[in-house]
Amino acid sequence: MTIARRYGTSPAERGSATGQSCPDVLRLDNGDYLVIGKTPGVPNISARDLAKHGASIGPDEQAVVVPAAVLHAAALEIAKELT
């Protein structure tokens, strides 16, 4: 797999001093998305809390926190591609 494109604004456009820090939303050449966020996952949210909402984290998965502005900017571009 390789990265096909970035969605939303770049780290530099969001005010990163180096212009190279995460978070980001990227599309892979197979159509899947790569989301870069802060780890370790979502502190203070238990497996029981996730299950209440029909969610879980599999053994090969990891939760990351992505700022709303990053995800919203990416979602607008993704929605345009789907229409």
C-alpha positions in Angstrom: 0.0 0.0 0.0 1.0 3.5 -0.7 -0.4 6.9 0.2 -2.6 8.3 -2.6 -3.5 11.7 -1.1 -4.0 13.8 2.0 -7.4 15.2 3.0 -8.0 18.5 4.7 -5.4 21.0 5.6 -1.7 20.3 6.1 0.0 20.5 9.5 1.7 23.7 8.3 -1.7 25.2 7.4 -2.9 24.3 10.9 -0.1 26.1 12.6 2.5 23.4 13.2 5.9 25.1 13.8 7.7 22.4 11.7 4.9 21.8 9.3 5.5 18.1 9.8 3.6 17.0 12.9 0.4 15.0 12.9 -2.6 14.5 13.0 -3.6 13.8 9.5 -6.1 11.9 7.4 -4.7 10.2 4.3 -6.1 7.9 1.6 -4.3 4.8 0.6 -4.1 3.5 -2.9 -6.4 0.6 -2.0 -9.2 3.0 -1.0 -8.7 2.7 2.8 -7.8 5.6 5.0 -4.8 6.1 7.3 -5.6 8.4 10.3 -2.7 9.7 12.2 -3.5 10.9 15.8 -2.1 11.0 19.3 -1.5 7.8 21.2 -1.9 6.1 23.6 -5.5 5.9 22.4 -8.3 7.3 24.3 -7.5 7.4 28.0 -10.3 7.0 30.5 -12.5 5.1 28.0 -12.9 1.5 28.9 -13.8 -1.5 26.9 -17.2 -1.5 28.7 -17.8 2.2 27.6 -17.0 1.2 24.0 -19.3 -1.8 24.1 -22.2 0.4 25.3 -22.0 2.1 21.9 -21.5 -1.1 19.9 -17.8 -0.5 19.5 -14.6 -2.4 20.4 -10.9 -2.3 19.6 -9.5 -5.5 18.1 -6.1 -6.9 18.9 -4.7 -5.6 15.7 -6.2 -2.1 16.1 -5.4 1.0 18.1 -7.5 4.0 19.0 -6.1 7.5 18.3 -7.4 10.9 19.1 -7.8 13.2 16.1 -8.8 16.9 16.6 -12.3 17.7 15.3 -11.0 20.4 13.0 -8.7 17.9 11.2 -11.5 15.3 10.8 -14.1 17.9 9.7 -11.8 19.3 7.0 -11.0 15.8 5.8 -14.7 14.8 5.8 -15.7 17.7 3.6 -13.2 16.7 1.0 -14.1 13.0 1.2 -17.8 13.9 0.9 -17.1 15.8 -2.3 -15.4 12.8 -3.8 -18.4 10.6 -3.0 -20.9 12.8 -4.8 
